[in-house]
Amino acid sequence: MLKLIKNNKIIYKFLSVGIVNSTFGYFCGIFCYFWLYTDYGLLIVSIFSNIFSITFSYFNLKFFVFNNEKNQNNWIVEYLKSYLVYGSAAVMGYFCLYFFLEILDFNIFVSQGLTIVLVAIFTFNSHKNFTFK
């Protein structure tokens, strides 16, 4: 019973931090757009926005969700692993959207909702079992 409560607690923490991280990522993207777009274009906006957002997300997950005492010295390895997780999640998100939109012919609202749920499950399990293991 205690294990079930602990598992649910970590899921609630993950979802709460995910809301904060998503909000930060949204505003970070807008900030980077106004800061960089005119001089450097969309690719540079996207690169900087992703670096800032992934870094913010990593530290929030490390300190508020997966704050594991044994991994205090491996932060650079964890940080690089988080890039692998988010890169994989981006590819997964693309293929999920393609599958739901083009193969199953779902509308965008259902497709995006299903994709978000699947990617969130993937990133939670990946961070739990890979990034912060």
Backbone as JSON Lines, residues from 0, in Angstrom:
{"i":0,"aa":"M","n":[0.83,-1.2,0.0],"ca":[0.0,0.0,0.0],"c":[0.87,1.26,0.0]}
{"i":1,"aa":"L","n":[1.94,1.27,0.82],"ca":[2.82,2.43,0.86],"c":[3.52,2.66,-0.48]}
{"i":2,"aa":"K","n":[3.87,1.57,-1.17],"ca":[4.51,1.7,-2.47],"c":[3.56,2.34,-3.48]}
{"i":3,"aa":"L","n":[2.28,1.95,-3.43],"ca":[1.28,2.52,-4.33],"c":[1.11,4.02,-4.07]}
{"i":4,"aa":"I","n":[1.08,4.41,-2.81],"ca":[0.96,5.83,-2.46],"c":[2.2,6.59,-2.93]}
{"i":5,"aa":"K","n":[3.39,6.01,-2.74],"ca":[4.62,6.65,-3.17],"c":[4.65,6.81,-4.69]}
{"i":6,"aa":"N","n":[4.22,5.77,-5.44],"ca":[4.18,5.85,-6.89],"c":[3.21,6.92,-7.37]}
{"i":7,"aa":"N","n":[2.05,7.03,-6.73],"ca":[1.1,8.06,-7.12],"c":[1.64,9.45,-6.8]}
{"i":8,"aa":"K","n":[2.34,9.58,-5.68],"ca":[2.91,10.87,-5.3],"c":[3.91,11.35,-6.35]}
{"i":9,"aa":"I","n":[4.75,10.46,-6.84],"ca":[5.73,10.85,-7.85],"c":[5.05,11.22,-9.17]}
{"i":10,"aa":"I","n":[3.96,10.55,-9.49],"ca":[3.22,10.89,-10.71],"c":[2.6,12.28,-10.59]}
{"i":11,"aa":"Y","n":[2.01,12.59,-9.44],"ca":[1.44,13.93,-9.23],"c":[2.53,15.0,-9.28]}
{"i":12,"aa":"K","n":[3.68,14.71,-8.69],"ca":[4.79,15.66,-8.76],"c":[5.22,15.87,-10.22]}
{"i":13,"aa":"F","n":[5.32,14.76,-10.96],"ca":[5.73,14.84,-12.37],"c":[4.75,15.68,-13.17]}
{"i":14,"aa":"L","n":[3.46,15.45,-12.97],"ca":[2.45,16.22,-13.69],"c":[2.48,17.69,-13.3]}
{"i":15,"aa":"S","n":[2.64,17.98,-12.01],"ca":[2.7,19.37,-11.55],"c":[3.91,20.09,-12.12]}
{"i":16,"aa":"V","n":[5.07,19.44,-12.05],"ca":[6.28,20.04,-12.61],"c":[6.14,20.16,-14.13]}
{"i":17,"aa":"G","n":[5.46,19.21,-14.75],"ca":[5.22,19.28,-16.2],"c":[4.42,20.5,-16.6]}
{"i":18,"aa":"I","n":[3.45,20.88,-15.79],"ca":[2.66,22.09,-16.07],"c":[3.57,23.32,-15.99]}
{"i":19,"aa":"V","n":[4.39,23.38,-14.95],"ca":[5.32,24.5,-14.8],"c":[6.31,24.53,-15.96]}
{"i":20,"aa":"N","n":[6.87,23.37,-16.3],"ca":[7.84,23.3,-17.39],"c":[7.23,23.69,-18.73]}
{"i":21,"aa":"S","n":[6.01,23.24,-18.98],"ca":[5.34,23.58,-20.24],"c":[5.05,25.07,-20.33]}
{"i":22,"aa":"T","n":[4.63,25.66,-19.22],"ca":[4.37,27.1,-19.19],"c":[5.66,27.87,-19.44]}
{"i":23,"aa":"F","n":[6.73,27.46,-18.77],"ca":[8.03,28.1,-19.0],"c":[8.44,27.96,-20.46]}
{"i":24,"aa":"G","n":[8.31,26.76,-21.02],"ca":[8.69,26.53,-22.41],"c":[7.91,27.39,-23.38]}
{"i":25,"aa":"Y","n":[6.64,27.57,-23.1],"ca":[5.79,28.41,-23.95],"c":[6.3,29.85,-23.97]}
{"i":26,"aa":"F","n":[6.5,30.42,-22.78],"ca":[6.95,31.81,-22.7],"c":[8.4,31.96,-23.14]}
{"i":27,"aa":"C","n":[9.21,30.95,-22.91],"ca":[10.59,30.97,-23.37],"c":[10.64,31.04,-24.89]}
{"i":28,"aa":"G","n":[9.79,30.27,-25.54],"ca":[9.73,30.29,-27.0],"c":[9.33,31.66,-27.53]}
{"i":29,"aa":"I","n":[8.37,32.28,-26.87],"ca":[7.95,33.63,-27.28],"c":[9.07,34.63,-27.06]}
{"i":30,"aa":"F","n":[9.72,34.55,-25.9],"ca":[10.84,35.44,-25.61],"c":[11.95,35.28,-26.65]}
{"i":31,"aa":"C","n":[12.33,34.04,-26.92],"ca":[13.4,33.79,-27.9],"c":[13.0,34.28,-29.29]}
{"i":32,"aa":"Y","n":[11.74,34.16,-29.61],"ca":[11.26,34.64,-30.92],"c":[11.5,36.15,-31.04]}
{"i":33,"aa":"F","n":[11.06,36.9,-30.04],"ca":[11.22,38.35,-30.11],"c":[12.68,38.78,-29.98]}
{"i":34,"aa":"W","n":[13.48,37.99,-29.28],"ca":[14.89,38.31,-29.07],"c":[15.73,37.97,-30.3]}
{"i":35,"aa":"L","n":[15.46,36.85,-30.96],"ca":[16.39,36.32,-31.95],"c":[15.85,36.22,-33.39]}
{"i":36,"aa":"Y","n":[14.56,36.19,-33.57],"ca":[14.01,35.86,-34.89],"c":[14.45,36.82,-35.99]}
{"i":37,"aa":"T","n":[14.38,38.12,-35.75],"ca":[14.68,39.1,-36.79],"c":[16.1,38.96,-37.31]}
{"i":38,"aa":"D","n":[17.05,38.74,-36.41],"ca":[18.45,38.67,-36.82],"c":[18.91,37.28,-37.22]}
{"i":39,"aa":"Y","n":[18.3,36.22,-36.66],"ca":[18.86,34.89,-36.85],"c":[17.9,33.85,-37.43]}
{"i":40,"aa":"G","n":[16.62,34.09,-37.4],"ca":[15.66,33.16,-37.99],"c":[15.12,32.14,-37.0]}
{"i":41,"aa":"L","n":[14.2,31.35,-37.5],"ca":[13.44,30.42,-36.68],"c":[14.28,29.26,-36.14]}
{"i":42,"aa":"L","n":[15.24,28.78,-36.89],"ca":[16.06,27.66,-36.43],"c":[16.81,28.04,-35.14]}
{"i":43,"aa":"I","n":[17.4,29.22,-35.11],"ca":[18.14,29.67,-33.92],"c":[17.18,29.89,-32.76]}
{"i":44,"aa":"V","n":[16.01,30.44,-33.05],"ca":[14.97,30.6,-32.01],"c":[14.65,29.25,-31.4]}
{"i":45,"aa":"S","n":[14.43,28.26,-32.24],"ca":[14.08,26.92,-31.78],"c":[15.21,26.29,-30.97]}
{"i":46,"aa":"I","n":[16.44,26.42,-31.43],"ca":[17.58,25.83,-30.72],"c":[17.71,26.44,-29.33]}
{"i":47,"aa":"F","n":[17.73,27.78,-29.24],"ca":[17.88,28.43,-27.94],"c":[16.7,28.14,-27.02]}
{"i":48,"aa":"S","n":[15.51,28.18,-27.57],"ca":[14.31,27.91,-26.77],"c":[14.35,26.5,-26.2]}
{"i":49,"aa":"N","n":[14.77,25.54,-27.0],"ca":[14.86,24.16,-26.52],"c":[15.96,23.98,-25.48]}
{"i":50,"aa":"I","n":[17.1,24.61,-25.68],"ca":[18.17,24.5,-24.69],"c":[17.71,25.07,-23.34]}
{"i":51,"aa":"F","n":[17.12,26.25,-23.36],"ca":[16.64,26.86,-22.11],"c":[15.55,26.02,-21.47]}
{"i":52,"aa":"S","n":[14.61,25.55,-22.28],"ca":[13.47,24.79,-21.75],"c":[13.88,23.43,-21.21]}
{"i":53,"aa":"I","n":[14.74,22.74,-21.92],"ca":[15.2,21.42,-21.45],"c":[16.03,21.57,-20.18]}
{"i":54,"aa":"T","n":[16.85,22.6,-20.11],"ca":[17.65,22.84,-18.91],"c":[16.74,23.14,-17.72]}
{"i":55,"aa":"F","n":[15.77,24.01,-17.9],"ca":[14.81,24.33,-16.85],"c":[14.06,23.08,-16.4]}
{"i":56,"aa":"S","n":[13.62,22.3,-17.36],"ca":[12.89,21.06,-17.07],"c":[13.77,20.07,-16.31]}
{"i":57,"aa":"Y","n":[15.0,19.91,-16.76],"ca":[15.92,18.97,-16.09],"c":[16.07,19.31,-14.61]}
{"i":58,"aa":"F","n":[16.35,20.56,-14.32],"ca":[16.57,20.92,-12.91],"c":[15.3,20.79,-12.08]}
{"i":59,"aa":"N","n":[14.16,21.12,-12.64],"ca":[12.89,20.94,-11.91],"c":[12.63,19.46,-11.63]}
{"i":60,"aa":"L","n":[12.83,18.63,-12.63],"ca":[12.63,17.19,-12.42],"c":[13.63,16.63,-11.43]}
{"i":61,"aa":"K","n":[14.88,17.06,-11.53],"ca":[15.92,16.55,-10.63],"c":[15.63,16.92,-9.17]}
{"i":62,"aa":"F","n":[15.25,18.16,-8.93],"ca":[15.11,18.61,-7.55],"c":[13.72,18.41,-6.95]}
{"i":63,"aa":"F","n":[12.68,18.35,-7.78],"ca":[11.33,18.26,-7.23],"c":[10.64,16.91,-7.46]}
{"i":64,"aa":"V","n":[11.11,16.12,-8.41],"ca":[10.44,14.85,-8.7],"c":[11.36,13.67,-8.41]}
{"i":65,"aa":"F","n":[12.51,13.64,-9.04],"ca":[13.42,12.51,-8.92],"c":[14.64,12.87,-8.08]}
{"i":66,"aa":"N","n":[14.43,13.49,-6.93],"ca":[15.55,13.93,-6.09],"c":[16.16,12.74,-5.36]}
{"i":67,"aa":"N","n":[17.02,12.05,-6.09],"ca":[17.66,10.84,-5.6],"c":[19.03,11.18,-5.04]}
{"i":68,"aa":"E","n":[19.26,10.83,-3.8],"ca":[20.52,11.15,-3.11],"c":[21.73,10.49,-3.78]}
{"i":69,"aa":"K","n":[21.57,9.3,-4.33],"ca":[22.73,8.58,-4.86],"c":[23.26,9.15,-6.17]}
{"i":70,"aa":"N","n":[22.49,9.99,-6.84],"ca":[22.92,10.53,-8.13],"c":[23.39,11.98,-8.06]}
{"i":71,"aa":"Q","n":[23.8,12.45,-6.93],"ca":[24.19,13.85,-6.77],"c":[25.43,14.22,-7.59]}
{"i":72,"aa":"N","n":[26.31,13.28,-7.86],"ca":[27.55,13.59,-8.57],"c":[27.46,13.36,-10.08]}
{"i":73,"aa":"N","n":[26.37,12.84,-10.56],"ca":[26.25,12.49,-11.98],"c":[25.36,13.46,-12.75]}
{"i":74,"aa":"W","n":[25.3,14.71,-12.34],"ca":[24.33,15.62,-12.94],"c":[24.58,15.85,-14.43]}
{"i":75,"aa":"I","n":[25.83,15.91,-14.87],"ca":[26.1,16.15,-16.29],"c":[25.63,14.97,-17.15]}
{"i":76,"aa":"V","n":[25.8,13.76,-16.64],"ca":[25.33,12.57,-17.35],"c":[23.8,12.58,-17.42]}
{"i":77,"aa":"E","n":[23.18,12.89,-16.3],"ca":[21.71,12.98,-16.28],"c":[21.22,14.06,-17.24]}
{"i":78,"aa":"Y","n":[21.89,15.19,-17.24],"ca":[21.5,16.3,-18.11],"c":[21.56,15.89,-19.58]}
{"i":79,"aa":"L","n":[22.63,15.22,-19.97],"ca":[22.75,14.75,-21.35],"c":[21.71,13.68,-21.67]}
{"i":80,"aa":"K","n":[21.43,12.81,-20.7],"ca":[20.39,11.8,-20.89],"c":[19.03,12.45,-21.1]}
{"i":81,"aa":"S","n":[18.79,13.58,-20.43],"ca":[17.5,14.25,-20.6],"c":[17.31,14.73,-22.05]}
{"i":82,"aa":"Y","n":[18.41,15.12,-22.7],"ca":[18.33,15.49,-24.12],"c":[17.95,14.29,-24.98]}
{"i":83,"aa":"L","n":[18.48,13.13,-24.65],"ca":[18.1,11.92,-25.39],"c":[16.61,11.61,-25.2]}
{"i":84,"aa":"V","n":[16.14,11.77,-23.97],"ca":[14.72,11.5,-23.7],"c":[13.84,12.48,-24.47]}
{"i":85,"aa":"Y","n":[14.16,13.78,-24.41],"ca":[13.32,14.76,-25.09],"c":[13.43,14.65,-26.61]}
{"i":86,"aa":"G","n":[14.61,14.3,-27.11],"ca":[14.73,14.07,-28.55],"c":[13.9,12.88,-29.0]}
{"i":87,"aa":"S","n":[13.96,11.81,-28.22],"ca":[13.14,10.62,-28.52],"c":[11.66,10.94,-28.41]}
{"i":88,"aa":"A","n":[11.3,11.75,-27.42],"ca":[9.88,12.13,-27.25],"c":[9.39,12.95,-28.43]}
{"i":89,"aa":"A","n":[10.25,13.81,-28.97],"ca":[9.85,14.62,-30.13],"c":[9.59,13.72,-31.34]}
{"i":90,"aa":"V","n":[10.47,12.76,-31.56],"ca":[10.28,11.82,-32.68],"c":[9.02,10.98,-32.46]}
{"i":91,"aa":"M","n":[8.84,10.51,-31.24],"ca":[7.64,9.73,-30.92],"c":[6.38,10.56,-31.15]}
{"i":92,"aa":"G","n":[6.42,11.82,-30.72],"ca":[5.27,12.7,-30.91],"c":[4.91,12.88,-32.37]}
{"i":93,"aa":"Y","n":[5.93,13.04,-33.22],"ca":[5.68,13.17,-34.65],"c":[5.0,11.93,-35.2]}
{"i":94,"aa":"F","n":[5.53,10.76,-34.88],"ca":[4.96,9.53,-35.42],"c":[3.58,9.23,-34.85]}
{"i":95,"aa":"C","n":[3.36,9.57,-33.6],"ca":[2.02,9.4,-33.02],"c":[1.01,10.28,-33.75]}
{"i":96,"aa":"L","n":[1.37,11.55,-33.95],"ca":[0.47,12.45,-34.67],"c":[0.2,11.93,-36.08]}
{"i":97,"aa":"Y","n":[1.24,11.51,-36.76],"ca":[1.07,10.97,-38.11],"c":[0.11,9.77,-38.09]}
{"i":98,"aa":"F","n":[0.32,8.86,-37.17],"ca":[-0.51,7.66,-37.06],"c":[-1.98,8.03,-36.81]}
{"i":99,"aa":"F","n":[-2.21,8.88,-35.84],"ca":[-3.59,9.24,-35.5],"c":[-4.26,10.06,-36.59]}
{"i":100,"aa":"L","n":[-3.52,10.98,-37.21],"ca":[-4.11,11.85,-38.23],"c":[-4.24,11.16,-39.6]}
{"i":101,"aa":"E","n":[-3.16,10.54,-40.03],"ca":[-3.11,10.03,-41.4],"c":[-3.6,8.59,-41.54]}
{"i":102,"aa":"I","n":[-3.33,7.75,-40.58],"ca":[-3.7,6.34,-40.67],"c":[-5.1,6.11,-40.11]}
{"i":103,"aa":"L","n":[-5.32,6.59,-38.87],"ca":[-6.63,6.37,-38.24],"c":[-7.66,7.45,-38.58]}
{"i":104,"aa":"D","n":[-7.21,8.53,-39.21],"ca":[-8.08,9.62,-39.65],"c":[-8.83,10.29,-38.49]}
{"i":105,"aa":"F","n":[-8.16,10.38,-37.32],"ca":[-8.74,11.13,-36.2],"c":[-8.58,12.62,-36.47]}
{"i":106,"aa":"N","n":[-9.4,13.45,-35.82],"ca":[-9.21,14.89,-35.98],"c":[-8.02,15.35,-35.13]}
{"i":107,"aa":"I","n":[-7.58,16.59,-35.34],"ca":[-6.38,17.1,-34.69],"c":[-6.54,17.17,-33.18]}
{"i":108,"aa":"F","n":[-7.75,17.47,-32.7],"ca":[-7.95,17.6,-31.26],"c":[-7.76,16.27,-30.53]}
{"i":109,"aa":"V","n":[-8.34,15.23,-31.07],"ca":[-8.19,13.88,-30.49],"c":[-6.74,13.41,-30.66]}
{"i":110,"aa":"S","n":[-6.19,13.63,-31.84],"ca":[-4.82,13.2,-32.13],"c":[-3.81,13.85,-31.2]}
{"i":111,"aa":"Q","n":[-3.94,15.15,-31.03],"ca":[-3.0,15.87,-30.15],"c":[-3.17,15.42,-28.7]}
{"i":112,"aa":"G","n":[-4.41,15.24,-28.26],"ca":[-4.65,14.77,-26.89],"c":[-4.05,13.41,-26.63]}
{"i":113,"aa":"L","n":[-4.27,12.48,-27.53],"ca":[-3.7,11.14,-27.38],"c":[-2.18,11.18,-27.41]}
{"i":114,"aa":"T","n":[-1.63,12.0,-28.3],"ca":[-0.18,12.11,-28.41],"c":[0.43,12.66,-27.13]}
{"i":115,"aa":"I","n":[-0.19,13.68,-26.56],"ca":[0.32,14.26,-25.31],"c":[0.34,13.22,-24.2]}
{"i":116,"aa":"V","n":[-0.73,12.45,-24.09],"ca":[-0.8,11.42,-23.04],"c":[0.29,10.38,-23.25]}
{"i":117,"aa":"L","n":[0.44,9.89,-24.47],"ca":[1.45,8.86,-24.74],"c":[2.87,9.38,-24.52]}
{"i":118,"aa":"V","n":[3.14,10.58,-24.96],"ca":[4.47,11.16,-24.78],"c":[4.75,11.43,-23.3]}
{"i":119,"aa":"A","n":[3.75,11.87,-22.55],"ca":[3.93,12.09,-21.11],"c":[4.26,10.78,-20.39]}
{"i":120,"aa":"I","n":[3.57,9.71,-20.74],"ca":[3.86,8.4,-20.15],"c":[5.28,7.97,-20.51]}
{"i":121,"aa":"F","n":[5.64,8.16,-21.77],"ca":[6.99,7.81,-22.23],"c":[8.06,8.6,-21.48]}
{"i":122,"aa":"T","n":[7.88,9.93,-21.38],"ca":[8.91,10.74,-20.73],"c":[9.01,10.44,-19.23]}
{"i":123,"aa":"F","n":[7.87,10.19,-18.58],"ca":[7.92,9.84,-17.16],"c":[8.73,8.56,-16.96]}
{"i":124,"aa":"N","n":[8.38,7.52,-17.7],"ca":[9.09,6.24,-17.56],"c":[10.56,6.35,-17.97]}
{"i":125,"aa":"S","n":[10.84,7.13,-19.0],"ca":[12.22,7.3,-19.44],"c":[13.06,8.04,-18.41]}
{"i":126,"aa":"H","n":[12.51,9.11,-17.85],"ca":[13.26,9.84,-16.83],"c":[13.42,8.99,-15.57]}
{"i":127,"aa":"K","n":[12.37,8.27,-15.2],"ca":[12.42,7.45,-13.99],"c":[13.43,6.31,-14.13]}
{"i":128,"aa":"N","n":[13.43,5.65,-15.29],"ca":[14.23,4.44,-15.47],"c":[15.54,4.65,-16.23]}
{"i":129,"aa":"F","n":[15.76,5.84,-16.78],"ca":[16.97,6.08,-17.56],"c":[17.7,7.34,-17.08]}
{"i":130,"aa":"T","n":[17.07,8.49,-17.17],"ca":[17.75,9.74,-16.83],"c":[18.17,9.8,-15.38]}
{"i":131,"aa":"F","n":[17.24,9.51,-14.49],"ca":[17.49,9.69,-13.05],"c":[17.62,8.37,-12.3]}
{"i":132,"aa":"K","n":[18.0,7.33,-13.0],"ca":[18.13,6.0,-12.37],"c":[19.33,5.94,-11.48]}
